[in-house]
C-alpha cells in the first residue's frame, strides 16, 4: 500500500515572533511608511475630536498607508481592503496590528479631498527637494474613465416620461386595492418620485429634447465612447505631467466631451500647484518651474489659449488640427493662401483680382472673415475651382495671429519639436497606462464627479510616491528634453 504524507491541515499552528520580524526588510510597506513618516498629517489629525474620551481612532497616517499599498497592489474595493487588513502581514504591520472597519476606510478615502490636495503637494515638494521635479516642461492629455454607473442607467427624456406615466397609472390602480397593497404602493411611489427628480435634473441641465440622455444614478457621467468602441457612462479625466520626471502635477475631471478648450485651464491649474510646491520647498535651487514649454495633441489647439501662453513666454508644442484643411472642391490655385491682404484698405484680393471686403470677426475673435460680391463670383469663369457650391460670394478667413501660428507650426517641425511631441506621448499616455493597468483603475468605484476626483487624486499621490521612492523610473529621460 503506498505511503502518502499525512494530512495535517487541521493542526494548530503557532507562529513565533512579531509582525515586525515577520515583515521582510524589502517589503514595499516599509518604504511607504518611511516616506509617510516624513510628511505632515496635521491637517488630517485636526479633523479628529476624540481627545476627551471615546474609542481610539485609527491614525490617518496609517489609513493613508494602507490605501496607498492597496492601490499599488491593484485593490480598489474597501470591503476587500478591510479583509486584507485583518489577515495580510503588510497591512497589519501598517495598521500597528489594529482593527479597521470598511466604513472607516471608505469615509477616509472620499471625505478628505482638501487634505489630500495639500498632501499631494507635499509629495511633489519632496520630489523637488530630491531634484526630481524640474517643472519646466509639461505635457497634458485626457482619457475617458469608466464611471461607477451601469450602462442601463442611461435613459432618454422620452423614455423617462413614458416610464413615469406607467408608474403613475400603476400607483392609482394600487391605491384603490386596500391595505394589502400598501407596501407595493410605497415602492411604486418611490420609483415615480425618482423619475420626477430625474426629469427635473434634465431640465436644469438644459436637456429638454426627447432624444436627450442622462445617467439616472450618476448625472455627471454621460454616455461616452470608450476605447473598445462601446458606449458607457464615463468621465473626462485630464492629467498634466512633468515630462522630465513623469510626476503628475495636476489631475481633474471636466465636463467637456473632448479635450477642446482644456489647454489653458489645465496648465493654469498645474502652475498653481507648482507655486504651492515652491512655497513648501522654500529653496530657490530646488523650487520647480517656472513652466517654459507645454506639449499637447491637436485636440487641445486653441488659438486664444496658445496666444496667451506664448505671451507669457511659454513655448507651445500643439499641432493645429485645422492646418492643411482645404475647402471641398477648391483647387490649389484658389486656396486661402493664394489670396492677398491689403492692410491699408483692410481688404483681400483673389487670384482673379476681385476684391473681398471685411464682413465680420469670427465667434472666438481669432480670425476675420472677408467675402467677395456674389455677382463677381457668379460671373467668374473659375467659380468651379474656387467656390463650386457657394450661392453667394467666396468667403476667406484671415487669422489675426497668423505670424504667431506660423511660428509655432515651424517649431513643431524642428528636431526639438519632434522630441517634445514624442516625449508627451510617452510620458502622459504612459501615466494613464500605469494608472489603469498597474493600479487596476478600469472603472470608478466611487459615485459622481466628486468620487472620480477622489480616485484620481489617490492614484496621483501613489504614482508620485512610486517615483519618489525609486520603485518606478521616469518614462522619458531628462536628457532627451534638455539637448
Steps between C-alpha positions, in 0.01 A plus 500: 500500500652840402613726780377862460570809709258530787235775476585749776305798366282508812788508748538818707787722389706715733699782342779641709602862463341842441360662188821700485706182472259334258498792253791471250751785502445547127120536532353801322289561812819606682586740217153656505504541878848652495395765247170579675688539828676806353177669390265720699157354589394781734211601270361148510545478877319833555174332393509262801324627814515193728758642745261491797404136472329249282650223294852553366514590131727359234784740426446669162861431402426128533175528302683681220774235505261205460311672219825579315619141539158375382518718187853377427370143518197582284237475776215745442230372739476619861333168589796309359745735671331452839543124458868541409557718807387209715723229357788628284828573682579817302164662570496387863849645547398837350199511735709408803295179520191707570155429362323717246145496364400522136304818571807668651707421191224613266439830684871581512536441127220733394467768771850649514532675163646827630747318724596266215567793266742650751649156562557459124689832500717367784594194291590726206704721735693193617573418137617857441738485797641178358559668164229294329260779400630759252147615416617677185352280223140387546289265292124468523246249374161356585341159524149359523460332838214256548260620772345292777152518342382217277423537130131433568477810719507729194152595378353742249255767614228340288547161665503657847169673437341178374626309804367771731156484335486122549605529864246772574228283348616201706503712818136603437396138445673371815359789705148359468592142591505547876757456774630167362687689226634777724865390472475475123343845488793645697753330272333626181470851645873507579578394144272767357657769720845390386399541134345843568824611662697370201280699259549811712877448492489463121308825470754675726780372274323629190414151372151575373485297178347152488827345378714664770657249738601497864647238731244466778730377776792725400391809304858632487605201286335514155541226242844519341678283248760274661820380335342164422230676295220446753299780660465523877467763777847648535701802617745718309818485713778747424863461615793741481839332538855625545657331200851487647410317821168342404337650810129582476468869584123531473199281422143614447159374390337735247159522333607524137452211263853539362828682570405819316552819698683324785858609427489835681298387807711188558834681468377781724394248766837322473686831542297570814605161640865572418475833682361319805784249479758779474358657818543166681854450372620852598818448300560684173739233377254212552180691416329365188424711196430745362326322214691559178339255256164327457418206273159360410328326210305676227166481685634759747579757231324823592634818345403731786655273764818450296535876452458551875766237585744627238449854629623383841813349348375138503587311183213288371535174309140445393418398140224691326236247396361754250833552324495369147124462500363615168148601396327221302537530124755786511809460283852586615502827308206634703587395855482777765880535484465619138300808610696817579424741782506880467561639848426861398154427357439200728392289202614183332548433130439166330726357223254637242544852647154526657475682834377331818370747759515449874179343623540406868722355771450132573339390828821451700665816368799325344438568129326748272257388229520666156243443225486576129195640328258233379484642147879490466516133596199393294644664188852368557605221257703334777212467748503121471860498627458770764157465661296239309217470754477863615179685414648828612852636485812308610588537870858486628624513860812698588650393836566794730803323649627354174867580573491335842318191371756468221780524756353226720436279196863535388620425854318164490698398191837551667689216670414652837134515407499134396667401829244691706206348316640150542584566866143614569357189339724269702480688831130584525352199327744283695365650822143408403618147416656469846190633674265267315707184470739504796248658738200315356304821434282363224181626661420746777386354831370828637193679369475840335752758390623546856568129530688492170715793615578322827604184319718698258666686788578180692662349192689821428650492852586130476656541154719787618604304812618215277719746312625666819606170654664373181254211459419640155721690258405791271381386159684785322872564567556859607793531261267455200325826591809699592706440186 
